[in-house]
Amino acid sequence: MSAGLAVMFVLAAALLLVLGGCFAAAEAALSLRSRADLYRLAEGNSRQDRAIRAIADEEALHLAAASFSRVIAESLAATLITAVLLQTIANLWLALLCSALLLIISTFLLVGASPRKLGIAHPTATIKMLAGLLSFNRVVLGPAAGALQRFSSSVALRSATRHDDEEAENPLLSIVDRAAEAEVLEEIDREYIHSILKLGDTRVHETMVPRPDMHTVPAQATMREALEALLASRHSRMPVIAAEADDVLGVIHLRDAAGFVLRYPEEADTASVTRMMKQALFVPDLMTANDLLTQMQAENNHLALAVDEYGGISGLVTLEDLLEELIGDIYDEHDREDQEAAAQADGSFEVSPRLAVAELGELFEIELEDSDANTVGGLFVKELGRLADTGDQVVVAGIKLVTTDVDRRQNINMIRAEWVGEENKHDGS
């Protein structure tokens, strides 16, 4: 091979790698922009705007063509560089080794990390700059790329299992993670976005206060008694019930109770709480937290009663409960004594039986889930196989749970949790 031809091959390989980098940057940028975003970018009638609208109309096909072209560019560059090195270096294995190292480094810098980071950091500018290239590339290689995409999709569908959809990550979460890795998003923003996107998968029964823990006011209570109950519970709203918790008549507000007692003190000891109660909001406990939040905002309601599949009250959920799903637990000076987990000096935790199973795992920095139990108390009874007594213990996923307070009805009031490192054992002593 002549020196001139070798130089041409090297220059051609460099240009191909740069071209591949452009396609990689475009792919990364398009992954961060929705179709609506693309249409907003192309509100004019310039050649660039028309190209962007064409991308928005057939985004999947443009992406497939870009990926196809990137692979072609990388492959051709590898072929050209290998051909030059084989003619330059006499030792075959040394030539192949040098070719591999050179391609790995150049591909990583020119096609891999750098262009993708650039596309993620400046998606709008990248799309505008490369819109013409993507549009032309789709015309030239779109049919071939589309055919290959359809073939690969059919193969993937035939080999897929029933659980693939359940195990697949939300693509939006993946985009957010990539943006955080590229330092486009702060970590706290990433967590907030994850919480918002996952709110649609969270059910009301996962966030509600269960019925045994509900604070209620009996329908026969007077307005003064209702005010005292609200003040004692430190809640701004409480359900008003008839004979039992399933029979909810309405909701009494602290503001209404206090206002009545102040305005009509002579009637406060005789007037029924039902006189000032408001209509209760009932929702199915399988409703998503996202839908409930939307409904609460629309109806200006801060409390809802969750109804199970049998028509009974399973618990209540407040606007604060839903907000905590988004931004984490909210504690004030009154809530401190009611926290569901308290760290002890020996490294263990005193936890409420109402603590979520996943939150127990977070205390020990492990992932902990159970398909049957939502709370630590439910998990304990499931593993134990019977109602608990004080001193009973189980070990789940390396966490030893010991009941420290059980009432006469065998309801668990407090559990001590400590890390022992042994899995899937339990002791019902």
N, C-alpha and C positions, 0 to 999 in steps of 0.2 A: 504494500500500500504506500503510495507516495505521501510526502509530507503535506502537500496541499490538500489531498483528499482527507487525510487524518484530521487536519484543522477544520475542514468543512463538517466532518462527522461530529467533532466535539462541539462546534458552534450550534449545529442542528440539535444535538442532545440537550445543550443548555437552553435553547429556545423551547424545546418540547417540555422540559422541566418547568420553565417559567409559565408556559401555557397550562400545564397541569396544575400549577399553583393557583392560577387564576380561577380555574374551575373549582378547586378545593375551597377557595375563599368565597366563591359564589354560592356553593352548596351550604357552607356554614352561615352565610348571611341570610339566605332564603329560609333556613330552618328557624330563624328568629322573627320572621315577618309573615303575618297571615295574608290571606288573599285580599281582605279588606284593606290592610296596610299598603299592599302593592297598588291597589286601585287609587288610594289617596295620594300615592307618590306620582301617579300618572294622570293628573287632572288636565294637563295641557294637550296640545296636538303636535308636539315635536316628534322627531324620529325616535328619540329616547323614550318619550312617554308612550308611543305606540308599541315599542319593544317591551316595555314594562307591563303594559296591559296584555300583550300576547303571553308573557310569562304567567301573569295572574290567571288567564283563561285556561292554560294548560300547564300548571306548575309541576305536576308529577312528571309529565313527559319532558319538560325542560330539565328537571333534576336528573332524570334517567339518562338523558343525552349528555349532560355535563359529567356524570359519573363515568359513562362509557368513554367519553373523550379523555377524561383524566387517566383512565386505565390504559387507553391506547397510547397516550403521550408518555406515560411512565415506561410502558413496555418497549416502545420504539427507542426511547432514550437509553434504556438498558442494553438493547441490541447494538446500538451505535457505539456506546462506550466500550462494551465488551469486544466488539470487532477491532476497535483501535488498539486496545490493550493487548489483544492476542497477537497483533502484528508488531507491537512495540516491545513486548517482554517475551523472551525466548521460552522461559519456563511456563508451561501451560497452567499448572496449579497456582503459581504465583500470580499469573495474569488474572485468573478467575477470582482469586482472593482479593486482589487490588480492585478489580471491577466491582465485586460485591460490597467492599467497604466504601468505595467512592459513591456507589449508588445509594447505599443506606444513608450516608451522611447528606448527600445532595437532595435525595427525595424527602428526607425528614425536614430539611431546612426550606426547600423550595416548594414542596408539594404538601407536606404534612403540617407540622405544628404552626409554623410562622404564618402561612396564608390563612389557616383556619382561625387563628387568634385575631388576625387582622379583620377577617370577615365578621367575627363575633363582636369585636370592639367597635367597628364602624359599618354596621349592616346596610344602612341607607345609602351611604356613599359608595359602598362596594357594589350594591345592586345597580345604582345609576351608572357607574363606570363600566360595568360588565354586561349591561342589558343587551347592547347590540351584539356582543360576542355570543351570549347565550341564545339569542333569537336566531342568529345565523347558524349556530351549531345545531339547534333543534331542527332547522330546515334540512341540513345536510345529513345528520346522523339520527334524527328523531325516529324515522321508521324502523331502523335496525335496533335502536335502543328500546323502542316500544315493544318490538317483537321479543327481544331477550327478556324484558321485564315481565311480559305476560307469561313467558315460559317459566321463568323462575318463580313467579307467583303461583302457577299451577302446581309446580313441584312442591312448593312450601305447603300449599293447602292439603295436598295428598299425604304429606308426612306429618302434618300437625296433629296434636292430641287434643282432647276435649278441654284440657286445663291450660292450653297455651294462652287463651285470652285472659284467664284469671291471673296468670303469672307475669303477663306482659306489663311493663311499666307504662304509666301514663306518659305519652310523648311530651306533653307540656312540662312535666316534672323534669324530664331529661334535658329539655331546653334550658330550664331554669338552672339546673345543676351545672350545665356547661357554661352558662353565663357567669355563675358564681366562681367557677374554676378559673375563668378568664379575668376575674376581678372586675367584671362589669357590674355585678351586683354585690352588695354587702352580704355577709353571712346571715345577719338578722333579717334582711329583706328576703333572702332565700327561704328561711324558715317560715316567715309570714306567708309567702306565696304558696309553699307546700301546704300549710294549714288551710288556706283558703280553697285550694284545689281539692283537698281531701275532705272538706266539709260536706261535699256532695255524697260521699260514701259513708258518712257517719250517721247512724240512726239515733232517733230521739231517745230510745231506751239506753243508749250508751252514755248519754249526758245527763239524764234526769236524776232527780233525787227520788229514790225508791219509796214506795208507799209507807213502809214501816218508819221511815225517817221524816215523813212529812209533818210539819206543824200545821194544825188545823184549829178552827174555831167552831164549837157546836152551835147549831142553829138556835138553840134556846138561850144562848148567852146574850147579855145586855150589851149596850154600846160601851159602857165603861169596862166591862169584862173583856170585850173584844180589844179595846185599846190596851189594857194591861197585858193581854196575851201577845199582842203585836210587839209591845215594848220589851217584854221578857224574851221573846224569840229573836229580837233584833232584825225582824223582817219588815219590809214595807208593804207586803201583801200576803194574805193567807186565805186558803180555801175555807168556805163555810160549808159544813157537812151536816146531814141529818143524823140518822141513827148510826150509820157506819161510813167509813171513808169512801166507799164506792158511790155513795149518794151525795154528790157535790151539788150544792144549790147555787153557789156563786162565789165571788171573791170580795173580801173586804180590804180596803186600802187604809194604811196608817193615816194618810192625809184626811180621808173622810171621817174616820173614827175620831181622830183628835179634834177636827173641826166641829163635829157634832157635840162632843163633850164640852168644848169651850163655849159654844154658842148656846147650848141647851143643857146646862148642868143639872137642872131640876128633872130632866127626862132621861139623863144618862143611865140611871139605875133601873129604869123600867122599859125603855125602848129596846126592841129586839134588834140584833145585829143585821137581820135580814132587811131592815128598813133602809140601810145604806149600802148594802152589798151591790156589786156590779156583776154583769153576766160573765160566766167563765168561758174560756176558750178551750175546747176539747180537740185533741189531735191524736191520730193513731201513733202508737209507740214505734212503728216501723217507718214512719215518715222520716225523710232525711233532714238533718239539722239545717242544711242550706235552705230547703223549702220552708221550714218553720221560721227561720230568721227572716226570710222574705215576707211571710205572712204576718209575723209580729210587727215588722216595720209598716206594712200596709195598713194594719188595723190598730196601730199605736197601742199594742198590748205587750206587757212585760212578763206575763206568766201564762203558762198553758198546762192543762192537765193531760197526761198521756194515758190513752186507753188501749188495753191489750186486745187480742183477737177474740176474747170471750165477752168483751164489753165492760170489763171491770177497770177500775183506776189502777194503773201500774206505777204511777209516780207523777211528779211535776217537774217542769223545766222552766227556768227563768232566762231572761235575756242575758243576765250575767253568766249563766252556764254556757250559753252559746258563744259569748265573747271569749270566755276562757278557752274554748276549743281553738280559737284563732290566735290568741296572744299569750296563752298560759294562765295559770292560776292567778287570781286577783285576791290579795289579802289586805284587810285593813286592821286597825288596832283591835277590833273586836273579834276578827276571824282567827287571830293567832292561836288561841286556845283550841280552835276547832280544826286545825290542820290535820290532814289524814296521815301524815308520816312525820315522826320526830326522831332525829338522830340521837343516839345514846353515846356515852363516853367510850364504851367498849367496841364501838363500830357497828353495833346492831341498830335496828330501827323499831320503834313502837308504831305500829300501823293500824289504821282503822280497817275493820272487815269490809268497809265500803270502798276502799282504795281499789282502783282499776288494776287488773292483772298486768297490763302493759306498763303502768306507772311503777308497780313493784319491781319489774325488771329494770326500769330506768334507774332506780335507786342503787342497783348493783352493776349498772352499765352492761346489761345483757338484754337480748330480745326475748321477751316472754309473752307467749300467747296461749290461749286455750279456747277451743271451739265450743265448749259447753259452759264455761264460767266467765262472767265479766268482771267479778270482784274477787278480792283475796279471800273473803269469807266463803264465797261459793266454791272457789278452787280448793280451799282447805277441806270443806265438807265432802267434796267430790273425791279427793285423794284419801280421806279418812274412811269413807264408806258408811258413815253414820253421823248422828248429831254429836256435837263436840262437848267435851267436859274440860274444865280448867286443867291445864298441864298436858293436854294432848299435843302431839307434834307430828309433822310430816316434813319430808324433804322433796322439793320440787325444783328441778333444774339447778341444783347446787345451792338452793336457798332453804334454810331450815326455818320452819314456821311453828311457833309454839303459842297456844292459847294462854293468855295471862288473865283474862277476865271473861267469864261465861256466866250468864244469869240463870235463874232457876228454871226458865223455859228453854234452856240450852241455846240461847241466842248469844253469839260471840260479840263481845264488846271491844276487845283489844287483842292484838296478836303481836308477838315479838318475832322479827325477821332477822336472820343473820346468815352470812355466807359461810358455807362449809365445804363447797366444792364437790359434793357428791350429787349424782343425778338420779331422779326417778326412784326414790326410796320413800317409804312412809312408815311411821310407827304409830299405832293407835293406842299406845299405852296410856 
